[in-house]
Amino acid sequence: MEFLLDGISMLSWKQIVMYGVGILLIWLAIKKDYEPSLLLPMGFGAILVNLPQSGVIDQLISGVGESKGIIQWLFETGIDVSEAMPILLFIGIGAMIDFGPLLANPSLFLFGAGAQFGIFAALLLAVLLGFDLKNAASIAVIGAADGPTSIMVSQILKSDYIGAIAVAAYSYMALVPLIQPMAIRLVTTKKERQIHMNYEPQNVSKTMRIAFPIIVTMIVGLVAPTSVALVGFLMFGNLIRECGVLNTMSETAQTTLANLITLLLGITISFRMQAEAFVTWDTLMIMAIGLFAFVMDSIGGVFLAKFLNLFRKEKINPMIGAAGISAFPMSSRVIQKMAQQEDPTNILLMHAAGANVSGQVASVIAGGLVIKLVTAFL
């Protein structure tokens, strides 16, 4: 009983707030099914690291001394020193992606670029709100709509807010079905949302599917070498998928590897969710900037589609532009659902999927460019 009372007496109001944050993340994962593979371990980890004298951070063993707890060790080994976890996760993501719709319609690459507008809008806002350049850039990459990229960039730039950035990135990724329709309806008319687009299935050769990840890796490695780890491992995963001789390995990457790394990444990033560093005014601002970034991603893609329509005879449904974010395949499904709400006969899924996978590539390239630009100024 005395030990229990000692633990309660050590609690601060900030730790109690973090218990609430952890329970909220677990509730969103279980009740709402929002990115449960990430939000649930992050939520439970937030509780673990905020228990008084938590053994997952450090261990005080009688007669031996102090040693690192499991979550601290995982963080320092898998994220702090090598960024191994976010990079390895990209093998699994790459193995899941079918670039066929994008290769059949290469013009969709434009929307992957256009939907990264949120990064630069968020960077400007973060600077105006008083964050220094390394932290502003790290926060801005929430606009990549890509959790592993956000974690890796913030770690490489040694941001002070890795935990808040990770929570914002993954929470808003989970909330794409709520955020994107709101943003799209804000800047489109019903008539624009009802635009039909013809889709003629095209056979993408196996040679093209195999050559694509190799060519992209080489080009990105020459143009933006700081992003080659992310892009390279993403494309390596895709090459495993498309080569046709590593089917068992491809299935392992898509399931076992991706699930294991996601599980460990979620609970490991909670190391940066300790109450004293997390429960601050800056965290609230980061959450607000993250929401702003996601909204501006969608709006940027929509405006790019509208601009292209000025020069096209066959119009693009502007909602396709919003699918250029990295949240794959969630965003493309959101666009298809919105299209059918406006007109049950409208099928935009393949166009949206092409834009969505282009966003996956564009987000990691954008993350690398942010690193390169910031390190050039520091």
C-alpha positions as CSV (number, residue, x, y, z in Angstrom):
1,M,0.0,0.0,0.0
2,E,2.9,2.4,0.8
3,F,4.4,1.8,-2.7
4,L,1.0,2.5,-4.2
5,L,0.6,5.7,-2.3
6,D,4.2,6.7,-3.3
7,G,3.3,6.2,-6.9
8,I,0.1,8.3,-6.6
9,S,2.0,11.1,-4.8
10,M,4.4,11.3,-7.7
11,L,1.7,11.9,-10.3
12,S,1.6,15.3,-11.9
13,W,-1.4,16.9,-13.7
14,K,0.5,16.6,-16.9
15,Q,0.9,12.9,-16.5
16,I,-2.9,12.6,-15.9
17,V,-3.5,14.5,-19.1
18,M,-1.3,12.0,-21.0
19,Y,-3.3,9.1,-19.6
20,G,-6.3,10.9,-21.1
21,V,-4.5,11.3,-24.4
22,G,-3.5,7.6,-24.4
23,I,-7.1,6.5,-23.7
24,L,-8.4,8.7,-26.4
25,L,-5.9,7.2,-29.0
26,I,-6.9,3.7,-27.9
27,W,-10.6,4.6,-28.1
28,L,-10.1,6.0,-31.7
29,A,-8.3,2.8,-32.7
30,I,-10.9,0.4,-31.3
31,K,-14.2,2.2,-31.4
32,K,-13.7,4.2,-34.6
33,D,-11.2,1.9,-36.3
34,Y,-8.9,4.9,-37.1
35,E,-5.4,3.5,-38.0
36,P,-5.7,0.9,-35.1
37,S,-2.3,-0.6,-35.8
38,L,-0.6,2.7,-35.0
39,L,-2.9,4.6,-32.7
40,L,-3.5,1.7,-30.3
41,P,0.3,1.0,-29.5
42,M,0.9,4.8,-29.4
43,G,-1.9,5.3,-26.9
44,F,-0.9,2.4,-24.7
45,G,2.7,3.6,-24.9
46,A,1.7,7.1,-23.8
47,I,0.3,5.5,-20.6
48,L,3.4,3.3,-20.1
49,V,6.0,6.1,-20.4
50,N,4.0,8.4,-18.0
51,L,3.7,6.0,-15.1
52,P,5.8,7.3,-12.2
53,Q,9.4,5.9,-12.3
54,S,8.3,3.9,-15.4
55,G,10.4,0.9,-16.0
56,V,10.0,1.1,-19.8
57,I,12.2,4.3,-19.7
58,D,14.8,3.3,-17.1
59,Q,15.3,0.4,-14.8
60,L,16.8,0.8,-11.3
61,I,17.9,-2.6,-10.1
62,S,19.1,-3.1,-6.6
63,G,22.8,-3.9,-6.5
64,V,23.3,-3.4,-10.2
65,G,22.4,0.2,-10.9
66,E,20.4,1.9,-13.6
67,S,19.9,0.5,-17.1
68,K,17.8,1.6,-20.1
69,G,14.2,0.5,-20.2
70,I,12.8,-1.3,-23.2
71,I,11.0,1.6,-24.9
72,Q,14.0,3.9,-24.4
73,W,16.3,1.2,-25.9
74,L,14.0,0.7,-28.9
75,F,13.8,4.4,-29.5
76,E,17.5,5.0,-29.3
77,T,18.3,1.9,-31.4
78,G,15.5,1.9,-34.0
79,I,14.9,5.7,-34.4
80,D,17.4,8.0,-32.7
81,V,20.6,6.4,-34.0
82,S,19.7,4.8,-37.3
83,E,16.1,5.7,-38.3
84,A,15.8,2.0,-39.1
85,M,12.2,1.5,-38.2
86,P,10.6,4.2,-40.5
87,I,12.9,3.1,-43.3
88,L,12.3,-0.6,-43.0
89,L,8.5,0.1,-42.9
90,F,8.8,1.5,-46.4
91,I,9.8,-2.0,-47.8
92,G,6.4,-3.2,-46.7
93,I,4.6,-0.1,-48.0
94,G,6.3,-0.5,-51.3
95,A,5.3,-4.1,-51.6
96,M,1.7,-3.1,-51.0
97,I,1.5,-0.5,-53.8
98,D,0.3,-1.2,-57.3
99,F,1.8,1.5,-59.6
100,G,-0.2,0.2,-62.5
101,P,-2.9,3.0,-62.6
102,L,-0.2,5.6,-62.4
103,L,2.0,4.1,-65.1
104,A,-1.1,3.8,-67.3
105,N,-1.8,7.5,-66.9
106,P,1.6,9.3,-66.1
107,S,-0.1,12.7,-66.0
108,L,-1.3,11.8,-62.5
109,F,2.2,12.4,-61.3
110,L,1.4,16.1,-61.3
111,F,-1.2,15.6,-58.5
112,G,1.3,13.9,-56.2
113,A,3.4,17.0,-56.5
114,G,0.5,19.5,-56.2
115,A,-0.8,17.9,-53.0
116,Q,2.5,18.5,-51.2
117,F,1.5,22.2,-51.0
118,G,0.5,21.7,-47.4
119,I,4.2,21.2,-46.5
120,F,5.2,24.6,-47.6
121,A,2.1,26.3,-46.3
122,A,2.7,24.7,-42.9
123,L,6.4,25.6,-43.0
124,L,5.5,29.3,-43.4
125,L,2.8,29.1,-40.7
126,A,5.2,27.4,-38.3
127,V,7.9,30.1,-38.8
128,L,5.3,32.8,-38.3
129,L,4.2,31.2,-35.1
130,G,7.8,31.4,-33.8
131,F,9.3,27.9,-34.3
132,D,12.9,27.9,-35.4
133,L,13.7,26.5,-38.9
134,K,14.6,22.9,-38.0
135,N,11.4,22.5,-35.9
136,A,9.3,24.4,-38.4
137,A,10.5,22.2,-41.2
138,S,9.9,19.0,-39.1
139,I,6.4,20.2,-38.3
140,A,5.7,21.1,-41.9
141,V,6.4,17.5,-43.1
142,I,3.2,16.5,-41.3
143,G,1.8,17.9,-44.6
144,A,3.4,15.0,-46.4
145,A,0.5,12.9,-45.0
146,D,3.0,10.2,-44.4
147,G,3.8,9.1,-40.8
148,P,7.1,7.4,-41.4
149,T,8.4,10.3,-43.4
150,S,7.4,12.8,-40.7
151,I,9.1,10.7,-38.1
152,M,12.3,10.3,-40.1
153,V,12.6,14.0,-41.1
154,S,12.0,15.2,-37.6
155,Q,14.6,12.8,-36.3
156,I,17.2,13.7,-38.9
157,L,16.7,17.4,-38.2
158,K,16.8,16.7,-34.4
159,S,13.4,18.3,-33.8
160,D,12.3,18.9,-30.2
161,Y,8.8,17.7,-31.0
162,I,9.1,14.2,-32.5
163,G,6.3,12.8,-30.3
164,A,3.8,15.6,-31.1
165,I,4.7,15.4,-34.8
166,A,4.1,11.6,-34.9
167,V,0.8,11.9,-33.0
168,A,-0.4,14.7,-35.4
169,A,0.7,12.9,-38.5
170,Y,-0.9,9.6,-37.7
171,S,-4.0,11.0,-36.1
172,Y,-4.8,13.2,-39.1
173,M,-4.0,10.3,-41.5
174,A,-6.6,8.4,-39.6
175,L,-9.0,11.3,-39.9
176,V,-8.6,11.7,-43.7
177,P,-12.3,10.5,-44.3
178,L,-13.4,13.5,-42.1
179,I,-10.9,16.1,-43.1
180,Q,-10.8,15.7,-46.9
181,P,-14.5,16.0,-47.7
182,M,-14.7,19.2,-45.7
183,A,-11.6,20.7,-47.5
184,I,-12.8,19.6,-51.0
185,R,-16.3,20.9,-50.6
186,L,-14.9,24.2,-49.4
187,V,-13.2,24.9,-52.8
188,T,-15.4,23.0,-55.3
189,T,-18.9,23.3,-56.7
190,K,-21.4,20.5,-57.0
191,K,-21.0,20.7,-60.7
192,E,-17.3,20.2,-60.5
193,R,-17.7,17.3,-58.2
194,Q,-20.0,15.6,-60.7
195,I,-17.5,15.7,-63.6
196,H,-17.1,12.3,-65.1
197,M,-13.8,11.0,-66.4
198,N,-13.3,8.3,-68.9
199,Y,-11.1,5.4,-67.9
200,E,-9.7,3.1,-70.6
201,P,-7.8,0.2,-69.0
202,Q,-4.3,-0.1,-70.3
203,N,-2.1,-3.1,-70.0
204,V,1.2,-2.0,-68.3
205,S,3.9,-4.4,-69.2
206,K,5.8,-6.4,-66.7
207,T,9.0,-4.9,-68.0
208,M,7.7,-1.4,-67.3
209,R,6.5,-2.4,-63.8
210,I,10.0,-3.8,-63.0
211,A,11.9,-0.9,-64.6
212,F,9.8,1.8,-62.8
213,P,11.2,1.3,-59.2
214,I,14.7,1.0,-60.5
215,I,14.5,4.2,-62.7
216,V,12.8,6.2,-59.9
217,T,15.4,5.2,-57.4
218,M,18.3,6.3,-59.7
219,I,16.7,9.6,-60.7
220,V,15.8,10.5,-57.1
221,G,19.2,9.4,-55.9
222,L,20.8,11.9,-58.3
223,V,18.4,14.7,-57.8
224,A,17.6,14.5,-54.1
225,P,20.1,12.1,-52.5
226,T,18.9,12.9,-49.0
227,S,15.6,11.2,-49.8
228,V,17.1,8.1,-51.4
229,A,16.9,6.0,-48.2
230,L,13.1,6.5,-48.1
231,V,12.5,6.3,-51.8
232,G,15.0,3.5,-52.3
233,F,13.4,1.2,-49.7
234,L,9.9,2.1,-51.0
235,M,10.9,1.1,-54.5
236,F,12.8,-2.0,-53.3
237,G,9.6,-3.2,-51.7
238,N,7.8,-2.5,-54.9
239,L,10.4,-4.4,-57.0
240,I,10.0,-7.4,-54.7
241,R,6.3,-7.3,-55.5
242,E,6.6,-6.9,-59.3
243,C,9.6,-9.1,-60.1
244,G,7.5,-12.2,-60.0
245,V,10.1,-14.5,-58.5
246,L,9.8,-13.5,-54.8
247,N,6.1,-14.0,-54.1
248,T,6.7,-15.4,-50.6
249,M,9.0,-12.5,-49.8
250,S,6.6,-10.0,-51.1
251,E,3.8,-11.4,-49.0
252,T,6.1,-11.4,-46.0
253,A,6.9,-7.7,-46.6
254,Q,3.3,-6.8,-47.0
255,T,2.1,-8.6,-43.9
256,T,4.6,-9.8,-41.3
257,L,7.3,-7.2,-41.8
258,A,4.9,-4.2,-42.2
259,N,2.8,-5.3,-39.2
260,L,5.8,-6.0,-36.9
261,I,7.5,-2.7,-37.7
262,T,4.2,-0.7,-37.4
263,L,3.6,-2.3,-34.0
264,L,7.1,-1.5,-32.7
265,L,7.1,2.0,-34.3
266,G,3.8,2.9,-32.6
267,I,4.9,1.9,-29.1
268,T,8.5,3.2,-29.6
269,I,7.5,6.7,-30.6
270,S,5.7,7.0,-27.3
271,F,9.1,7.6,-25.7
272,R,8.7,11.2,-27.0
273,M,5.3,11.4,-25.4
274,Q,6.5,11.9,-21.8
275,A,4.3,14.5,-20.1
276,E,6.8,17.2,-19.3
277,A,7.8,17.5,-23.0
278,F,4.4,16.7,-24.6
279,V,1.8,18.7,-22.5
280,T,2.8,22.2,-23.7
281,W,1.4,25.0,-25.7
282,D,3.7,24.1,-28.5
283,T,2.1,20.7,-28.8
284,L,-1.3,22.3,-29.3
285,M,0.1,24.6,-32.0
286,I,1.7,21.6,-33.7
287,M,-1.7,19.8,-33.8
288,A,-3.3,23.0,-35.3
289,I,-0.5,23.3,-37.9
290,G,-0.9,19.6,-38.8
291,L,-4.6,20.1,-39.4
292,F,-3.9,23.2,-41.5
293,A,-1.3,21.2,-43.5
294,F,-3.7,18.4,-44.3
295,V,-6.4,20.8,-45.4
296,M,-3.9,22.7,-47.6
297,D,-2.7,19.4,-49.1
298,S,-6.2,18.7,-50.4
299,I,-6.9,22.3,-51.5
300,G,-3.5,22.5,-53.3
301,G,-4.3,19.4,-55.3
302,V,-7.8,20.6,-56.1
303,F,-6.5,24.0,-57.3
304,L,-3.9,22.3,-59.5
305,A,-6.6,20.3,-61.2
306,K,-8.7,23.4,-61.7
307,F,-5.7,25.2,-63.3
308,L,-5.1,22.3,-65.7
309,N,-8.8,22.4,-66.7
310,L,-8.2,25.8,-68.1
311,F,-6.2,24.2,-70.9
312,R,-8.0,20.9,-71.3
313,K,-10.9,19.9,-73.5
314,E,-11.7,16.8,-71.4
315,K,-12.0,18.2,-67.8
316,I,-10.5,16.6,-64.7
317,N,-12.7,16.2,-61.7
318,P,-10.9,18.5,-59.2
319,M,-11.4,15.9,-56.5
320,I,-8.7,13.8,-58.2
321,G,-6.2,16.5,-57.2
322,A,-6.9,16.0,-53.5
323,A,-6.1,12.3,-53.9
324,G,-2.5,13.2,-54.5
325,I,-1.7,13.0,-50.7
326,S,0.3,10.1,-49.4
327,A,-2.5,8.5,-47.3
328,F,-2.9,5.4,-49.5
329,P,-5.3,3.9,-50.2
330,M,-7.6,5.8,-47.9
331,S,-7.7,9.0,-49.9
332,S,-8.6,7.4,-53.2
333,R,-11.5,5.6,-51.4
334,V,-12.7,8.9,-50.0
335,I,-12.7,10.5,-53.4
336,Q,-14.6,7.6,-54.9
337,K,-17.2,7.8,-52.1
338,M,-17.7,11.5,-52.6
339,A,-18.0,11.0,-56.4
340,Q,-20.8,8.5,-55.9
341,Q,-22.6,10.7,-53.3
342,E,-22.8,13.4,-56.0
343,D,-23.6,11.0,-58.8
344,P,-24.0,7.2,-58.3
345,T,-22.9,6.5,-61.9
346,N,-19.5,8.3,-61.5
347,I,-16.5,6.0,-61.1
348,L,-13.2,7.8,-60.3
349,L,-11.5,5.1,-58.3
350,M,-8.7,4.3,-60.8
351,H,-7.9,7.9,-61.4
352,A,-7.9,8.6,-57.7
353,A,-5.7,5.5,-57.0
354,G,-3.1,6.7,-59.6
355,A,-2.9,10.1,-58.0
356,N,-2.8,8.5,-54.6
357,V,0.2,6.3,-55.3
358,S,2.0,9.3,-57.0
359,G,1.5,11.1,-53.7
360,Q,3.3,8.3,-51.9
361,V,6.4,8.8,-54.0
362,A,6.1,12.6,-53.9
363,S,5.8,12.7,-50.1
364,V,9.1,10.9,-49.6
365,I,10.8,13.0,-52.2
366,A,9.4,16.2,-50.6
367,G,10.7,15.0,-47.2
368,G,14.2,14.6,-48.6
369,L,14.1,18.0,-50.2
370,V,13.1,19.6,-46.9
371,I,16.1,18.0,-45.2
372,K,18.4,19.2,-48.0
373,L,17.0,22.8,-47.9
374,V,17.1,23.1,-44.1
375,T,20.6,21.6,-43.7
376,A,21.8,24.0,-46.4
377,F,20.6,27.0,-44.3
378,L,21.7,25.7,-40.9
